[in-house]
Amino acid sequence: MKTLPLKINTFHTLIKPEWKKFDKYNTTKVFSDIPVENDILKNLFLAVRKSNDGRFNNFVVEIKNNMNKIFALNIFSINLANKSLFGENMIVNMEYRRKNYRFGELMRLASIMEMIENKLNSIKIYSKNSAIYFHSKYKFKPAIQSVEEADNVLKAITNDSSQNFCDLSLNAQKMLKESSQKKNKNVNDFCGRTNKLLMRYLERALKEGNNGKGHPISENIAMILDMKTIKENKDFFNELYKKHGIDYKI
């Protein structure tokens, strides 16, 4: 795929993404390079290219400058059979992490656009434990599907002795006891209840305003963002697109 000449968003006007099929063999819709505004680094570009791993529907979103220096990237794959986008790896260069560059936010917005334009139903990820609160901020929900994974999360909640989390800790203790006594005959039901409890836990921790500090989850977990949740939070996402100078509305 040929890269179009980059146009700098000099006047800070909103830029409407241009969409096209990747090529004549792959009809996945991708956006042409989008100029975006960054409060610190000023004019950057959001771009998407084919992954070098040789797999048919694997792509990479990049944030770069006009000298093609890459600051961050997000590798994702599209599964047309189950109509989902799977986020495989999000990488921000070390010197630009946790310094309010908001690269993770911008890459998340890009994956939502790709999901919507390709008529998919959800974005699925397997989040590192250190990134769970980040993904929660952008409306991802826990999607645990195994009892072992559920037990590990429940143990983390049980170990939280914070006063404002006592009720959630007690609920987690009860569910762990249920699990140890093999009462959870319905795995889907048990994991579903664990996901709801963890969601309440994450939301409460985020409300404290410290990005979950003091309430760690030690395990990596599966998470999901579906179209229903995106539509319910469209004002939130639309404001983020506007902030980054992108003319895109859900």
VOBA-1610 file (N, C-alpha, C; in pm, whole numbers, padded with zeros to 5 digits, always signed):
BEGIN
Met+00084-00119+00000Met+00000+00000+00000Met+00088+00124+00000Lys+00067+00215-00091Lys+00144+00337-00098Lys+00101+00433+00011Thr+00201+00501+00069Thr+00173+00600+00172Thr+00149+00734+00106Leu+00037+00797+00138Leu+00007+00927+00080Leu+00093+01035+00143Pro+00121+01143+00072Pro+00199+01253+00130Pro+00132+01304+00256Leu+00214+01335+00356Leu+00161+01382+00483Leu+00129+01530+00477Lys+00014+01565+00532Lys-00027+01705+00538Lys-00039+01745+00684Ile+00036+01847+00723Ile+00037+01889+00861Ile-00088+01970+00893Asn-00147+01940+01008Asn-00269+02008+01052Asn-00231+02142+01116Thr-00191+02238+01032Thr-00134+02364+01079Thr-00235+02448+01154Phe-00358+02451+01110Phe-00456+02543+01164Phe-00543+02482+01273His-00507+02364+01318His-00577+02299+01429His-00726+02281+01398Thr-00759+02263+01273Thr-00897+02232+01237Thr-00915+02081+01247Leu-01040+02040+01262Leu-01066+01897+01270Leu-01044+01832+01134Ile-00975+01719+01135Ile-00944+01645+01012Ile-01034+01523+01003Lys-01105+01512+00892Lys-01194+01398+00871Lys-01114+01282+00811Pro-01116+01165+00874Pro-01042+01051+00820Pro-01092+01009+00682Glu-01000+00971+00597Glu-01034+00916+00466Glu-01015+00765+00471Trp-01116+00693+00422Trp-01115+00548+00434Trp-01102+00482+00297Lys-01036+00368+00294Lys-01018+00294+00169Lys-00993+00147+00201Lys-01015+00061+00102Lys-00980-00079+00117Lys-00828-00090+00113Phe-00774-00181+00192Phe-00628-00191+00202Phe-00565-00212+00065Asp-00613-00311-00009Asp-00570-00330-00148Asp-00672-00420-00217Lys-00648-00457-00340Lys-00747-00534-00416Lys-00763-00676-00364Tyr-00668-00723-00284Tyr-00676-00858-00229Tyr-00733-00860-00087Asn-00718-00749-00018Asn-00763-00740+00121Asn-00857-00622+00133Thr-00986-00651+00155Thr-01088-00545+00154Thr-01108-00480+00292Thr-01022-00512+00388Thr-01031-00444+00518Thr-01017-00293+00498Lys-01106-00217+00561Lys-01101-00072+00549Lys-00999-00015+00647Val-00912+00071+00595Val-00812+00137+00678Val-00816+00287+00647Phe-00769+00368+00742Phe-00766+00512+00718Phe-00633+00555+00658Ser-00637+00658+00574Ser-00514+00720+00528Ser-00454+00797+00644Asp-00326+00831+00633Asp-00257+00900+00742Asp-00335+01024+00787Ile-00354+01036+00917Ile-00433+01146+00974Ile-00342+01239+01054Pro-00336+01369+01020Pro-00263+01464+01106Pro-00338+01478+01238Val-00265+01473+01348Val-00326+01486+01480Val-00249+01588+01563Glu-00319+01648+01657Glu-00259+01749+01743Glu-00210+01686+01873Asn-00089+01722+01913Asn-00035+01677+02041Asn+00010+01801+02119Asp-00037+01813+02242Asp-00008+01932+02321Asp+00141+01956+02341Ile+00220+01849+02340Ile+00362+01862+02370Ile+00447+01859+02243Leu+00421+01761+02157Leu+00502+01743+02036Leu+00443+01808+01911Lys+00326+01870+01928Lys+00258+01943+01820Lys+00212+01850+01709Asn+00258+01872+01586Asn+00203+01800+01471Asn+00260+01659+01456Leu+00170+01562+01471Leu+00205+01422+01452Leu+00107+01359+01353Phe+00127+01230+01328Phe+00041+01161+01233Phe+00002+01024+01286Leu-00122+00990+01262Leu-00175+00859+01296Leu-00183+00780+01167Ala-00114+00667+01162Ala-00106+00590+01038Ala-00132+00444+01064Val-00174+00372+00960Val-00196+00228+00972Val-00128+00159+00854Arg-00063+00047+00883Arg+00005-00030+00779Arg-00015-00178+00806Lys+00021-00259+00709Lys+00015-00404+00724Lys+00128-00450+00816Ser+00099-00546+00900Ser+00202-00602+00987Ser+00303-00681+00905Asn+00425-00689+00953Asn+00531-00762+00883Asn+00533-00911+00915Asp+00436-00958+00997Asp+00440-01098+01039Asp+00383-01194+00935Gly+00332-01140+00825Gly+00284-01225+00716Gly+00141-01273+00730Arg+00079-01247+00842Arg-00060-01290+00861Arg-00154-01196+00788Phe-00258-01253+00729Phe-00343-01180+00633Phe-00407-01056+00691Asn-00469-01066+00807Asn-00546-00954+00861Asn-00484-00895+00987Asn-00352-00886+00988Asn-00282-00821+01098Asn-00231-00684+01052Phe-00256-00583+01136Phe-00220-00446+01101Phe-00149-00379+01218Val-00087-00265+01188Val-00019-00186+01290Val-00061-00041+01278Val-00109+00016+01388Val-00134+00160+01396Val-00010+00225+01455Glu+00037+00332+01391Glu+00157+00400+01438Glu+00128+00547+01465Ile+00196+00602+01564Ile+00198+00747+01585Ile+00340+00792+01552Lys+00353+00883+01457Lys+00485+00922+01410Lys+00488+01070+01375Asn+00609+01122+01352Asn+00620+01261+01307Asn+00649+01264+01158Asn+00671+01384+01104Asn+00689+01394+00960Asn+00827+01346+00913Met+00912+01304+01008Met+01040+01242+00975Met+01031+01090+00990Asn+00906+01043+01008Asn+00878+00900+01024Asn+00940+00839+01151Lys+00964+00922+01251Lys+01003+00869+01381Lys+00878+00816+01449Ile+00881+00689+01491Ile+00765+00626+01551Ile+00773+00639+01703Phe+00667+00695+01763Phe+00661+00714+01907Phe+00585+00601+01978Ala+00488+00543+01908Ala+00406+00438+01968Ala+00340+00358+01857Leu+00303+00235+01890Leu+00233+00152+01791Leu+00140+00054+01861Asn+00042+00009+01785Asn-00056-00087+01835Asn-00078-00193+01728Ile-00046-00317+01760Ile-00065-00428+01666Ile-00202-00490+01690Phe-00279-00506+01583Phe-00412-00566+01600Phe-00444-00656+01482Ser-00537-00747+01506Ser-00583-00836+01399Ser-00735-00828+01391Ile-00786-00856+01273Ile-00931-00853+01252Ile-00979-00993+01217Asn-01075-01040+01293Asn-01134-01172+01269Asn-01274-01151+01212Leu-01287-01171+01083Leu-01416-01147+01018Leu-01518-01255+01054Ala-01470-01374+01090Ala-01561-01484+01123Ala-01642-01453+01248Asn-01574-01404+01354Asn-01649-01370+01476Asn-01667-01219+01492Lys-01637-01145+01387Lys-01661-00999+01380Lys-01601-00926+01500Ser-01472-00951+01521Ser-01404-00886+01633Ser-01265-00839+01591Leu-01219-00737+01661Leu-01083-00687+01646Leu-01008-00729+01771Phe-00892-00790+01754Phe-00814-00833+01870Phe-00688-00748+01881Gly-00676-00675+01992Gly-00557-00596+02017Gly-00446-00683+02071Glu-00339-00699+01993Glu-00235-00794+02030Glu-00125-00732+02115Asn-00085-00610+02084Asn+00023-00548+02161Asn+00023-00397+02138Met+00024-00321+02247Met+00033-00176+02240Met+00165-00135+02302Ile+00247-00062+02226Ile+00381-00027+02271Ile+00403+00123+02258Val+00443+00186+02367Val+00483+00326+02367Val+00631+00331+02402Asn+00710+00403+02321Asn+00852+00413+02350Asn+00875+00461+02494Met+00972+00401+02559Met+00993+00420+02703Met+00995+00568+02744Glu+01061+00653+02668Glu+01076+00793+02709Glu+00946+00871+02701Tyr+00843+00813+02639Tyr+00716+00884+02624Tyr+00604+00822+02707Arg+00638+00733+02799Arg+00537+00670+02883Arg+00506+00755+03006Arg+00379+00755+03045Arg+00334+00820+03168Arg+00376+00966+03179Lys+00377+01036+03065Lys+00416+01177+03065Lys+00313+01265+02995Asn+00190+01217+02993Asn+00077+01294+02940Asn+00086+01320+02790Tyr+00153+01232+02716Tyr+00151+01243+02570Tyr+00020+01188+02514Arg-00045+01104+02591Arg-00176+01045+02558Arg-00171+00960+02429Phe-00057+00894+02408Phe-00044+00809+02290Phe-00134+00686+02301Gly-00144+00629+02420Gly-00231+00513+02439Gly-00375+00547+02407Glu-00418+00663+02451Glu-00554+00710+02424Glu-00579+00722+02275Leu-00484+00780+02203Leu-00500+00800+02059Leu-00505+00667+01984Met-00421+00572+02025Met-00424+00440+01960Met-00554+00367+01991Arg-00607+00388+02110Arg-00735+00327+02143Arg-00845+00384+02054Leu-00844+00515+02031Leu-00943+00578+01943Leu-00931+00524+01801Ala-00808+00499+01756Ala-00787+00445+01622Ala-00847+00306+01609Ser-00831+00222+01711Ser-00885+00086+01704Ser-01038+00088+01705Ile-01096+00184+01775Ile-01243+00196+01774Ile-01292+00233+01635Met-01222+00325+01569Met-01260+00361+01432Met-01250+00240+01340Glu-01142+00165+01351Glu-01125+00047+01267Glu-01236-00054+01292Met-01274-00070+01417Met-01381-00161+01452Met-01512-00120+01386Ile-01546+00007+01399Ile-01673+00057+01348Ile-01677+00053+01196Glu-01572+00100+01130Glu-01572+00108+00984Glu-01571-00030+00918Asn-01521-00130+00989Asn-01522-00266+00935Asn-01640-00348+00984Lys-01736-00277+01047Lys-01862-00338+01090Lys-01839-00458+01183Leu-01750-00440+01279Leu-01722-00543+01378Leu-01804-00517+01503Asn-01812-00618+01589Asn-01897-00607+01708Asn-01820-00571+01835Ser-01690-00598+01837Ser-01617-00577+01962Ser-01467-00569+01939Ile-01399-00515+02041Ile-01254-00519+02050Ile-01220-00607+02170Lys-01135-00706+02148Lys-01095-00795+02256Lys-00945-00781+02280Ile-00907-00784+02405Ile-00765-00776+02441Ile-00737-00872+02556Tyr-00610-00902+02575Tyr-00567-00971+02696Tyr-00472-00875+02764Ser-00524-00806+02864Ser-00453-00694+02924Ser-00347-00738+03025Lys-00232-00673+03017Lys-00133-00689+03123Lys-00191-00631+03251Asn-00152-00687+03364Asn-00208-00639+03490Asn-00180-00491+03512Ser-00066-00443+03462Ser-00030-00303+03480Ser-00112-00208+03393Ala-00186-00263+03295Ala-00263-00179+03204Ala-00414-00192+03223Ile-00457-00272+03320Ile-00601-00296+03339Ile-00676-00166+03366Tyr-00620-00080+03451Tyr-00689+00045+03483Tyr-00690+00139+03363Phe-00584+00137+03284Phe-00583+00219+03161Phe-00698+00179+03070His-00712+00050+03045His-00819+00005+02956His-00957+00030+03016Ser-00967+00018+03147Ser-01094+00046+03213Ser-01138+00190+03192Lys-01043+00282+03192Lys-01074+00424+03170Lys-01140+00446+03034Tyr-01108+00359+02940Tyr-01166+00370+02806Tyr-01276+00267+02783Lys-01341+00231+02894Lys-01468+00156+02896Lys-01456+00008+02865Phe-01337-00047+02866Phe-01324-00192+02854Phe-01374-00259+02981Lys-01434-00375+02964Lys-01487-00450+03077Lys-01415-00584+03089Pro-01403-00636+03212Pro-01342-00768+03230Pro-01421-00874+03153Ala-01348-00971+03096Ala-01413-01078+03019Ala-01349-01213+03056Ile-01337-01236+03185Ile-01278-01360+03236Ile-01366-01479+03198Gln-01303-01589+03155Gln-01380-01705+03111Gln-01339-01835+03178Ser-01237-01831+03265Ser-01195-01955+03333Ser-01203-01937+03484Val-01233-02046+03555Val-01245-02042+03701Val-01109-02007+03763Glu-01002-02059+03708Glu-00868-02030+03762Glu-00839-01880+03757Glu-00868-01819+03643Glu-00845-01676+03627Glu-00936-01597+03721Ala-01060-01643+03735Ala-01154-01578+03825Ala-01105-01587+03969Asp-01057-01703+04010Asp-01008-01720+04146Asp-00892-01626+04177Asn-00801-01610+04083Asn-00685-01522+04103Asn-00728-01377+04123Val-00828-01334+04046Val-00878-01198+04059Val-00951-01180+04192Leu-01029-01279+04230Leu-01102-01272+04357Leu-01006-01265+04476Lys-00894-01335+04466Lys-00794-01329+04573Lys-00737-01188+04586Ala-00715-01122+04472Ala-00662-00985+04475Ala-00760-00891+04542Ile-00889-00907+04512Ile-00992-00821+04574Ile-01003-00851+04722Thr-00995-00980+04759Thr-01001-01020+04900Thr-00887-00957+04981Asn-00772-00944+04919Asn-00654-00892+04989Asn-00655-00740+05004Asp-00752-00675+04944Asp-00762-00529+04956Asp-00831-00495+05089Ser-00754-00439+05181Ser-00807-00409+05315Ser-00856-00265+05328Ser-00863-00192+05216Ser-00909-00054+05221Ser-01052-00047+05273Gln-01079+00052+05357Gln-01209+00062+05421Gln-01323+00073+05322Asn-01303+00148+05217Asn-01410+00169+05118Asn-01435+00049+05028Phe-01355-00057+05045Phe-01368-00175+04958Phe-01408-00299+05038Cys-01448-00280+05162Cys-01481-00394+05249Cys-01592-00480+05191Asp-01696-00417+05137Asp-01809-00494+05084Asp-01767-00579+04965Leu-01683-00524+04880Leu-01637-00600+04763Leu-01543-00713+04807Ser-01460-00686+04907Ser-01370-00789+04960Ser-01448-00905+05019Leu-01555-00875+05093Leu-01638-00980+05151Leu-01707-01064+05044Asn-01756-00996+04940Asn-01818-01069+04829Asn-01718-01162+04762Ala-01596-01114+04746Ala-01491-01195+04684Ala-01459-01317+04771Gln-01455-01297+04902Gln-01430-01409+04993Gln-01537-01517+04981Lys-01662-01474+04974Lys-01773-01569+04960Lys-01763-01648+04831Met-01726-01577+04724Met-01716-01645+04594Met-01598-01741+04591Leu-01488-01705+04659Leu-01373-01797+04667Leu-01409-01923+04744Lys-01485-01907+04850Lys-01530-02022+04928Lys-01619-02112+04841Glu-01707-02048+04767Glu-01795-02121+04675Glu-01712-02200+04574Ser-01607-02135+04523Ser-01522-02199+04424Ser-01447-02317+04484Ser-01394-02301+04605Ser-01316-02407+04670Ser-01402-02529+04704Gln-01530-02504+04726Gln-01622-02614+04759Gln-01688-02674+04635Lys-01640-02630+04519Lys-01688-02682+04391Lys-01838-02660+04371Lys-01888-02550+04428Lys-02030-02520+04411Lys-02061-02450+04279Asn-01957-02400+04216Asn-01976-02325+04091Asn-01989-02422+03972Lys-02102-02490+03967Lys-02122-02588+03860Lys-02134-02521+03723Asn-02184-02399+03724Asn-02197-02326+03599Asn-02080-02229+03586Val-01981-02267+03505Val-01860-02185+03490Val-01893-02048+03434Asn-01981-02042+03335Asn-02015-01914+03274Asn-02079-01819+03376Asp-02165-01874+03460Asp-02229-01792+03563Asp-02127-01741+03664Phe-02038-01829+03709Phe-01937-01791+03808Phe-01844-01684+03752Cys-01797-01703+03629Cys-01708-01605+03568Cys-01782-01474+03541Gly-01909-01485+03503Gly-01988-01365+03480Gly-02003-01281+03606Arg-02027-01347+03718Arg-02040-01276+03846Arg-01906-01217+03890Thr-01797-01289+03859Thr-01664-01237+03890Thr-01635-01112+03808Asn-01671-01115+03680Asn-01651-00999+03594Asn-01727-00876+03646Lys-01851-00898+03692Lys-01930-00786+03744Lys-01869-00730+03872Leu-01822-00820+03959Leu-01760-00775+04084Leu-01631-00698+04055Leu-01551-00751+03963Leu-01426-00684+03928Leu-01454-00548+03864Met-01558-00540+03784Met-01594-00412+03721Met-01627-00308+03828Arg-01704-00347+03928Arg-01737-00256+04038Arg-01610-00213+04111Tyr-01521-00306+04130Tyr-01395-00280+04199Tyr-01311-00178+04121Leu-01296-00200+03991Leu-01216-00110+03908Leu-01277+00030+03902Glu-01408+00037+03885Glu-01475+00166+03879Glu-01458+00245+04009Arg-01470+00176+04121Arg-01456+00243+04250Arg-01312+00291+04270Ala-01216+00208+04229Ala-01075+00247+04243Ala-01043+00368+04156Leu-01097+00371+04035Leu-01072+00484+03945Leu-01133+00614+03998Lys-01244+00603+04067Lys-01310+00723+04121Lys-01224+00791+04227Glu-01130+00719+04284Glu-01040+00780+04382Glu-00944+00880+04318Gly-00929+00870+04186Gly-00848+00967+04114Gly-00700+00938+04104Asn-00657+00818+04140Asn-00514+00784+04136Asn-00484+00671+04038Asn-00571+00655+03938Asn-00551+00551+03836Asn-00536+00411+03897Gly-00611+00388+04005Gly-00610+00255+04066Gly-00496+00229+04162Lys-00414+00330+04188Lys-00301+00312+04279Lys-00351+00269+04417Gly-00289+00164+04469Gly-00330+00110+04599Gly-00427-00005+04588His-00472-00033+04465His-00568-00142+04444His-00523-00228+04324Pro-00405-00288+04336Pro-00349-00361+04221Pro-00419-00493+04191Ile-00424-00526+04064Ile-00467-00658+04018Ile-00342-00729+03969Ser-00308-00840+04031Ser-00180-00905+04002Ser-00181-00990+03876Glu-00300-01020+03825Glu-00311-01111+03711Glu-00344-01036+03582Asn-00292-01087+03470Asn-00338-01039+03339Asn-00479-01094+03316Ile-00564-01017+03251Ile-00701-01065+03230Ile-00751-01031+03089Ala-00849-01108+03044Ala-00917-01078+02919Ala-01014-00963+02942Met-01023-00872+02843Met-01115-00759+02853Met-01182-00738+02717Ile-01295-00669+02718Ile-01371-00648+02594Ile-01437-00511+02593Leu-01443-00453+02476Leu-01520-00330+02452Leu-01614-00358+02336Asp-01744-00360+02363Asp-01839-00393+02256Asp-01911-00268+02206Met-01981-00286+02095Met-02046-00173+02030Met-02152-00111+02118Lys-02221-00191+02198Lys-02323-00139+02288Lys-02262-00040+02387Thr-02148-00077+02445Thr-02081+00010+02541Thr-02029+00137+02474Ile-01978+00123+02352Ile-01929+00241+02280Ile-02041+00340+02255Lys-02156+00289+02213Lys-02270+00378+02187Lys-02320+00443+02315Glu-02319+00368+02424Glu-02362+00424+02553Glu-02269+00537+02599Asn-02145+00533+02553Asn-02045+00632+02595Asn-01998+00717+02477Lys-02086+00736+02378Lys-02045+00805+02257Lys-02000+00949+02283Asp-02064+01019+02375Asp-02024+01157+02405Asp-01881+01161+02458Phe-01847+01066+02542Phe-01713+01056+02598Phe-01610+01038+02486Phe-01636+00943+02397Phe-01542+00916+02288Phe-01538+01030+02186Asn-01653+01087+02154Asn-01656+01196+02057Asn-01575+01316+02103Glu-01579+01343+02233Glu-01499+01454+02287Glu-01349+01424+02274Leu-01312+01298+02290Leu-01171+01261+02276Leu-01125+01277+02131Tyr-01209+01236+02036Tyr-01173+01256+01895Tyr-01152+01405+01867Lys-01241+01485+01917Lys-01231+01630+01895Lys-01103+01685+01957Lys-01069+01639+02075Lys-00950+01687+02144Lys-00824+01658+02064His-00824+01545+01994His-00707+01508+01913His-00713+01563+01771Gly-00815+01643+01742Gly-00824+01706+01611Gly-00880+01617+01503Ile-00953+01512+01543Ile-01009+01416+01446Ile-01159+01438+01433Asp-01203+01458+01311Asp-01346+01478+01284Asp-01414+01342+01267Tyr-01446+01279+01378Tyr-01509+01147+01375Tyr-01609+01141+01490Lys-01729+01097+01458Lys-01833+01087+01559Lys-01896+00948+01557Ile-01925+00899+01675Ile-01989+00767+01689Ile-02140+00784+01687
//
